[in-house]
Amino acid sequence: MTNVTIEPAKPAKADRAFDAFEHAAQRAEGRSVSLVEAASVEDVRAAIDLDRFRVRTALDRVIVSDGAEEGLDDLAETGCLQVVFPEVHAMIGFGDGEWRHKDVWKHTKQVVRQAESRLEIRWSALFHDIGKLKTRSIAPDGTVHFLGHAEVGTRMFDKLERRLSFFSRSNDEALRRTVRFLILHHLRANQYDRGWTDSAVRRFAREMGPHLNDLFCLSRADITTKRPEKKRRGLSQLDELQERIAVLAAEDAKLPPLPSGVGNAIMAAFGLKPSRRVGEIKFALERAIEAGALEERLPSAAYVLFAYDHAQDFGLSTNDAHLGAIEAARHELAHAGYDARFEGEAVVDESVEASCGA
């Protein structure tokens, strides 16, 4: 009977994993590096337990370097990627089996490389498509869909962060929020077409808020097609959207958010006399516009109805309103094709109530 010698498992060594992470960082930075011993699952876990932010620092260097693709490949080769980010490692070789569909891992690495070298953009690029693994479906005609992958990917990022706490330091909170926001909204800008109304463009810009420029950076990097005309068209659409946002912002800076005559309309609808009270209501309406509760420069009737529908927040009483004026306002908006229920309206901000002194 042949004797079989069973090699004892190597004890976990955090240093072995730290060496592997450093190797990947140096490779991404374009430095000549020697071979490094592959890290075991236990090694990587030991390193994370010992100093997770040392690991994060090495990963930051990989992500922002010019050779990020090589660094990511190195993390996969040494076994680190599968342990730290199994959600990302699972993208390797993932596709629909059809020649026309991109390998999601290759696409992701290209997006990282093409993205502006900032942590917010590069980390978002790495995670933006992780939701595709759980959402792939193939229609009877062979068309591949990843419906809802942005939302699913956002939840996966939340779970990843709860597991690792890589972005838990106080100075990383803004980074975590930005990465999460960009994963959730990474498809929005690329869905633009010229049929968007000015109101739709304004709404998009307002909803993206301080993340708007970061989103454009990620959206441009996310165009990885090898077809020159398709790439040119995609980049041109983003340029057009960005230009429209800039033009509208410049126009809006010159124009007041409320139409002229809105004060008179409010006085007529609620039986008010010219007074500071009317000014407070107009100021509260402007705050509601800033909060995204309704659009700016609509017909005066829209603001009358908004104040009526949120009378308590504005310190008004519907009992004091002239119902004839309210019905006339509804008729005016209905005739103009405007939804008097303010479709998609946000919750009125508490600042509206404060502005009215209620």
N, C-alpha and C positions, 0 to 999 in steps of 0.2 A: 504494500500500500504506500503510495507516494505521500511524503510529508509535505504539507502546505504551510508555508510561513505567512502569517497575516501581519502585514505592516501596521504598527499602531498609528492611529490618527495623529497628525501633527497638532500640538496644542495651538490654540488661537494666538496669533501674534498681531497686535495692532500695528506694529512697526512695518510688517510686511504689506499691510494695506496702505499705510501712509506712503510707503515707497512707491506703490502702484499708482496712487493718486498724483504724487509728485512727478512720476514718469509721464503720465498723461498730460499734465500741465506743461512740462518742458517740451514734449513732442508738439503740442499745440502752439507753443511759442517759437517753434522752428529750431530748437536746439538739438544738437546731436546727443542721443541718449543710448545707453547700453541696454541690453536685455534685462528685464526685471522678472522676478518670480511671480507667477500668478497668485492672486490672493484668494483664499477660500471664503466661503460664506461667513464662517466664524471670524476670520480675520477682519473682514469689512465691518461686521457688526461690532466687534471689539473696538475698532477704531472710532466708529460713530458713538459708541457708549463712552469712550474715553474723552474724545474732543470733537464733537460734531461740527463745530465751527472751523476747526482746522481743515476738516473735510470740505466744508462749504467754500473756504478760501481757495482751496485747490481747484474745486469745480468752477468757481468764478473765473479763475485764470484760464481754464479750458474754454469756457463759454465765450469770453470776450476776445480771445486771441484770433489772429488771422488764420491760423491753422486749426480752427475749432473742429472741423470735420475729422482731421487726423487724431485730435485729442479724444473725441467721442469714440472713434473706432478703437483707440487704445484702451479706453475704459471698458469697452465691450470685450476686447481680447483678454484682458487681465481678470475678468470676472467681476469687476467693481460695479459696472452699470446694472447688471441683473439684480444685484443685491440692493443698491441704493434706489434705483428707479426702475423697478420691474415693469411699470406702466410704459416706460420709454423702450426698454429692452424688448418688450413684446412686439414692437413695430418692426423689428428686423425681419425682413422677408415677408411682411404682411402686405397682402394685396388681394385682388379678386381672382387671380389665376389667369387673367386675360392680358394679352400683350399690350393692350392700349392703356392699362391702368398703372399708375406710378406705384413703385414700392414706397410705402409710407415712410420707412426709415431713411431711404435715400432722399426723398422729398424733404423730410424734416431737417436733415443735415444741410441740405442746400439752402433752405430758408434761414437757418442759423448763420450760415456763411454769408448770405446776401444781406442779412439784417445789419443795421447800424450797430457798431460795437459799443453798446451800452447794456448794462445788466438788465434793465427793464425789458428791452426789446429782445435780447438774446435768450433770456430765460423764457419769455413768452413764446418765442419761436420754437424752443425745444419742446414745450408742452402743448402747443396749440392744437395738435391733432391727436392727442392721446385718446380722446373720446371715440375716434373712428373704430377702435378695436371692438367696442361694445355695440356699435350702431350699424355695422355693415349689413346691407340687404341687397339682394339681386333680383331685379324685376324679371318677369317672364321673357322680356326681349333682351335680357343680358345686361341692362343698364344697372350700374352700381350706385347705390345711394348710402349716404351716411347721415340720415335725418336726425337732427337734434344732437349731433356730435359735439357742438360747442358747449351746450348745456351739460351734457354728460361729462365732457372733459373738465369742466369747471368743478363739478362735484368730485371727480377723481383727484384734481389738484388739492381740493380741501382735505380729502382723506389722506393724500400723500403728506401734506403739511402737518396734519395731526400725528402722523406716524413718525415723521423725522424732526419736526420743529426746526427746520433749516432757516426759516424766515421769522423766527420768534423774537429776535432781539428788537429792542425798541426802535433802533435806527433802521431796521429792516421792514417795519410795518408798512411804510409807504410803498416799498418795493413789492411786498406781498400783495397789497391791494391792487397795484397797477398790473402785475402779472395776472392776477385772477380776472380783472376787468378785461384785459386784452384777450385772454383765452375765451371768455364768454362772448365777446363782441367781434372776434377776428374776422367774421364773414361780412360784417355790415357794410363796410366801405366798398368792397368788391361787388356788392349787389346793386350798386348805383347804376342808373341809366338816365338818359336825358329826359325821360318822361316825369322825373321827380319835379313836383311843383316847388316854388320858392319856399312855401310853408314847410314842405317835407324836408328840404335842405336845412332850413333853420332848425327844425325839430331834431334832425340828426346831429347837427353841431352842438345843440344844447344838451342832448342826451349823452354825447361823448364827453362833454365838458373838458376838464383839464387833461384828459387822456387823448384828445383828438389828434395831436401831432404824433404821439406814440403809435396810435392806431394806423395812421397813414404809413409810418415807417414799416410796421409789421405787414400791412397789406401789400406794399410794394415788394417786400421780400418774399411774400407768399406766392408770387407769380413765378413759377419755375418751368413753365412750358418750354419745349424746345422749338416750337413753331414761332418764328420771328414775328409774323403778322399778328398772331394771337397775343403774344407778349406786348407788342407795341399798342394794340388796342386796349389791353388791360391797364397798362400804365397811363395811357392817354385818358381813360375814363377817370382814374384817380386824380390826375392833374386837373381835369375839368371840374370834378367835384370840389377839390380844394380851392380852385379859382372862384367857383360860385359862392362858396362859403365866405371867402375874403371879400368879394364884391358886396354881398348882402350885409356883411358885418359893417363895411364902410358906409353903406346906405343907411343902415339902422342907427349908426352913430350920429347921423345928421337929422334923423326924424324922431319925434316923440313916439313912445309906444302906444299912446292912446290917441284916437282921432279927435279932431276939433269938434266941439259940440257935445262931447260925452257928458260934461258937467250939466248942461241944460237938460239932457235926456234923463239923467239921474234925478235931477230936481223935479222934473215933470212926473216921473214914474213913482217917486216916493213922497211927493208933496213937501219937498224941502225948499227953503229959501236960500239965496246966496249966503254962504257962511263958511267958516273954517271946517265945519262938518263935511261939506261937499269936497273940500280939498283933501280931507283925511280919507274919504272913500276912494277918490281918484288915486291917491298915493298907495292905498291898499291894493287896488287893481293892478297898479304897476308892479307891486311886490309879487302878486299872484302870477303875473306874466313872467317875471324873473324866475319864479319857482317852477315854471313849466305847466301851470294849471290851465292856461289858455294862451291862444296866439295873440300877437300884438297887431295893432292897426286893423282890427276887424270893424265892421259897422258898429255904431254906438249901441244898437239894439242888443248886440251880443254881450256887452258889458253890463247893460241893464239887467238882462236875464241872469247873468252870472251872479250879480249882486243879489238878485231876488232869490235864486236857488240856494244861495249861501247867506241868507239874510242875517242869521244869528252871528256868523263869523264877522260880518261887516257892522254889527251893532244896529241892524235895521229890523223893523217889524213888518212882516208881510201884511199884517192888518192895516198898516198905514199906506200900503201901496195902492195905486190906482189900477184896478184890474183891467180897465180898458187899455191903458198904456202898456201893460204887460202883454196882453193878448195881441196888441198891435205889433209889439216887438217880436213876438213869436211868429206872427204872420209874415213880417218882413224877412226874417231869417229863413223861414221855410220857403218863401217865394224865391229867395236868392240861392236855395239849395244848401244852406248851411245847417248842420245838425245842432239844434238848440240845446241838446243834451250834452254837448261838448264831449264828443266821443274821445276816449282816451285821456280825459282830464285827470290831472294828478290831484291828490288830496290837498285841500287848501292849507297852505302853511300857517302855522301858529302866528307867524309875523303879520298876517293879514289882520287877525283879531287884535294884535298889539297895535298895529298901525291905526286902527279905528278907535282905539281907546276903550274897547268894550270890556 
